[in-house]
Amino acid sequence: MKHPCEIIYALGAQGTRYGETPGTCRITGQPGVGLPFKKWVKDTFTDHDFLKPGDIVSNEALFSFDEKSEIIRLKTAREKPQRFRTYSHIVVDGAWHVFTKANKREIFGILTTRQPEIMALSEDGQKHVLFKHRLGLWQLGATHLTPDVGELIRLHHICRTLLDMGFSQTEVIAGDYMQYRIMKTDIAEWRRLEALLKEVRGGAFFDFVTFLLFN
């Protein structure tokens, strides 16, 4: 089975090369060519638990760590080269998509109508996400979830209903509602919906669903 970095490299890297040192990649676990790991790794790198035995970082893996990617710049129509980790990365129907939080509606649409091969969502745009991805699962930051389209739709609908009733995203996510907003709505319906969310609030799946709320 290919590593997520290898899949996206094959789809969009256009043969980008960072090094020619042969060896076994500490990210993918596969033989390849790239840069010596000791030359590449920085003291600030903290994800050692995700590394595999090896001595290099392959070109396939290095592509997903690029801090000045011209290819990401072109895909996002930005003026300057972009950091790979800033974006969420989705592969579906053989196509690689690069998204930000502004694309939550599109991401939700893909999740509920298609079967993505890779669904690696960046929560804050600061941490490297793709190299940690596990194929077949949904990912938000460092958290991986078993796909459940029905539950995603159910919880998302409940949250959206509460938003349409006048509550804020902060209230819905925290379960801490402004009293004056409660009094202005159907209190019985609010209680029913909030009781459903209370059962799952604080869990990883709830966090995934609320991350995908959009206006």
C-alpha positions as CSV (number, residue, x, y, z in Angstrom):
1,M,0.0,0.0,0.0
2,K,1.3,3.4,-1.0
3,H,2.0,6.1,1.6
4,P,-0.2,9.2,1.4
5,C,2.9,11.3,0.5
6,E,3.6,9.0,-2.4
7,I,0.1,9.2,-3.7
8,I,0.0,13.0,-3.7
9,Y,3.5,13.3,-5.1
10,A,2.5,11.0,-8.0
11,L,-0.7,13.1,-8.6
12,G,0.8,16.6,-8.5
13,A,4.5,17.0,-7.8
14,Q,5.5,17.1,-11.5
15,G,8.7,15.3,-10.8
16,T,9.9,17.8,-8.2
17,R,13.3,16.8,-6.8
18,Y,15.0,17.9,-3.6
19,G,17.9,15.5,-3.4
20,E,19.5,12.5,-5.0
21,T,20.8,10.5,-1.9
22,P,19.6,6.9,-2.1
23,G,18.3,5.1,1.0
24,T,15.1,4.2,2.9
25,C,12.7,7.0,3.7
26,R,12.0,7.7,7.4
27,I,8.6,9.0,6.5
28,T,7.2,6.5,4.0
29,G,9.4,3.5,5.0
30,Q,10.1,2.9,1.3
31,P,13.4,2.8,-0.6
32,G,14.0,5.9,-2.7
33,V,16.1,9.0,-3.2
34,G,16.1,12.3,-1.4
35,L,18.0,14.1,1.4
36,P,19.9,12.5,4.3
37,F,17.6,12.5,7.3
38,K,20.2,14.0,9.6
39,K,20.8,16.8,7.2
40,W,17.1,17.5,6.8
41,V,15.7,17.2,10.3
42,K,15.6,20.2,12.6
43,D,15.7,20.5,16.4
44,T,12.2,21.8,16.3
45,F,10.9,18.5,14.7
46,T,8.8,16.8,17.4
47,D,6.9,14.0,15.5
48,H,9.5,11.3,16.0
49,D,6.8,8.8,16.9
50,F,5.6,8.9,13.3
51,L,9.1,8.0,11.8
52,K,10.0,4.7,10.3
53,P,13.5,3.0,10.2
54,G,15.6,4.6,7.5
55,D,18.3,7.1,6.7
56,I,16.8,9.6,4.2
57,V,13.7,11.7,3.6
58,S,12.6,10.8,0.1
59,N,11.5,13.3,-2.6
60,E,8.0,12.0,-2.2
61,A,7.9,12.9,1.5
62,L,9.9,16.1,1.1
63,F,7.2,17.4,-1.2
64,S,4.7,17.4,1.7
65,F,7.0,19.3,3.9
66,D,7.8,22.0,1.4
67,E,7.7,25.5,3.0
68,K,7.9,27.3,-0.4
69,S,5.9,25.3,-2.8
70,E,5.5,26.7,-6.3
71,I,3.0,24.0,-7.1
72,I,0.8,24.9,-4.1
73,R,1.0,28.5,-5.2
74,L,-0.3,27.6,-8.6
75,K,-3.1,25.4,-7.3
76,T,-4.2,28.2,-4.9
77,A,-3.6,31.1,-7.3
78,R,-1.5,32.9,-4.7
79,E,1.3,35.4,-5.5
80,K,4.0,33.8,-3.5
81,P,5.1,30.1,-2.9
82,Q,3.0,28.5,-0.2
83,R,3.6,26.3,2.8
84,F,2.3,22.8,2.2
85,R,1.2,22.5,5.8
86,T,-1.1,25.5,5.6
87,Y,-3.6,23.5,3.6
88,S,-6.0,20.6,3.9
89,H,-5.3,17.9,1.3
90,I,-7.9,15.6,-0.2
91,V,-7.7,13.0,-2.9
92,V,-10.9,11.9,-4.5
93,D,-11.6,10.2,-7.9
94,G,-7.9,10.4,-8.7
95,A,-7.7,14.2,-8.2
96,W,-5.7,16.1,-5.5
97,H,-7.5,19.0,-4.0
98,V,-5.9,21.7,-1.8
99,F,-8.4,23.5,0.6
100,T,-8.5,26.0,3.4
101,K,-11.2,26.6,6.0
102,A,-12.9,28.7,3.4
103,N,-13.7,25.5,1.6
104,K,-15.7,23.8,4.3
105,R,-18.8,23.5,2.2
106,E,-16.9,21.8,-0.6
107,I,-15.2,19.4,1.9
108,F,-18.5,18.5,3.4
109,G,-19.9,17.9,0.0
110,I,-17.1,15.5,-0.9
111,L,-17.4,13.6,2.4
112,T,-21.2,13.1,2.0
113,T,-21.4,12.2,-1.7
114,R,-18.1,10.6,-2.6
115,Q,-15.4,8.3,-1.1
116,P,-12.1,10.2,-0.7
117,E,-8.9,8.2,-0.8
118,I,-7.2,10.8,1.4
119,M,-9.0,13.2,3.8
120,A,-6.3,15.0,5.7
121,L,-7.7,18.3,7.2
122,S,-5.4,20.9,8.7
123,E,-6.9,22.3,11.9
124,D,-4.8,25.4,12.3
125,G,-2.5,25.5,9.3
126,Q,0.6,25.2,11.5
127,K,1.4,21.5,11.8
128,H,2.3,19.0,9.2
129,V,-0.7,16.7,8.7
130,L,-0.3,14.6,5.5
131,F,2.6,12.5,6.5
132,K,0.6,11.3,9.6
133,H,-2.4,10.3,7.5
134,R,-3.8,6.8,7.6
135,L,-5.5,5.7,4.4
136,G,-9.2,4.9,4.7
137,L,-9.7,7.2,7.7
138,W,-10.8,10.8,8.1
139,Q,-8.2,13.1,9.7
140,L,-8.4,16.4,11.5
141,G,-5.0,17.5,12.7
142,A,-3.4,14.5,14.5
143,T,-6.8,12.8,15.1
144,H,-8.0,10.0,12.9
145,L,-11.6,8.9,12.7
146,T,-13.5,5.9,11.2
147,P,-15.7,7.3,8.4
148,D,-19.4,7.5,9.2
149,V,-21.3,9.5,6.7
150,G,-24.7,9.0,8.3
151,E,-23.5,10.3,11.7
152,L,-21.7,13.2,10.0
153,I,-24.9,14.3,8.2
154,R,-27.0,13.8,11.4
155,L,-24.8,15.8,13.7
156,H,-24.1,18.5,11.1
157,H,-27.8,18.9,10.5
158,I,-28.5,19.4,14.2
159,C,-25.7,22.0,14.5
160,R,-26.9,23.8,11.4
161,T,-30.5,23.8,12.8
162,L,-29.3,25.5,16.0
163,L,-27.3,28.0,14.0
164,D,-30.4,28.8,12.0
165,M,-32.4,29.3,15.3
166,G,-30.0,32.2,16.0
167,F,-27.3,30.6,18.2
168,S,-23.6,31.2,17.5
169,Q,-21.1,28.5,16.5
170,T,-19.3,29.2,19.8
171,E,-22.5,28.4,21.7
172,V,-23.2,25.3,19.8
173,I,-19.7,23.9,20.1
174,A,-19.4,24.7,23.8
175,G,-23.0,24.0,24.8
176,D,-23.0,27.3,26.7
177,Y,-25.9,29.4,25.3
178,M,-26.9,33.0,26.0
179,Q,-30.1,33.0,28.0
180,Y,-31.7,35.8,25.9
181,R,-31.2,33.7,22.7
182,I,-32.8,30.7,24.3
183,M,-35.8,32.8,25.3
184,K,-36.2,34.1,21.7
185,T,-36.5,30.6,20.2
186,D,-38.6,27.4,20.5
187,I,-37.3,26.3,23.9
188,A,-38.6,22.8,23.7
189,E,-36.9,22.3,20.3
190,W,-33.7,23.8,21.6
191,R,-33.7,21.4,24.5
192,R,-34.3,18.4,22.2
193,L,-31.5,19.3,19.9
194,E,-29.1,20.2,22.7
195,A,-29.8,16.9,24.4
196,L,-28.7,15.1,21.2
197,L,-25.4,17.1,21.0
198,K,-24.7,16.7,24.7
199,E,-24.4,12.9,24.1
200,V,-21.4,13.4,21.8
201,R,-19.9,16.8,22.7
202,G,-16.3,16.5,23.7
203,G,-15.7,13.6,21.5
204,A,-13.4,13.5,18.4
205,F,-16.2,13.0,16.0
206,F,-18.1,16.0,17.4
207,D,-15.0,18.1,16.9
208,F,-14.7,16.9,13.3
209,V,-18.3,17.8,12.6
210,T,-18.2,21.2,14.2
211,F,-14.9,22.0,12.3
212,L,-16.9,21.6,9.1
213,L,-19.7,24.0,10.1
214,F,-20.1,26.8,7.5
215,N,-22.3,29.8,7.0
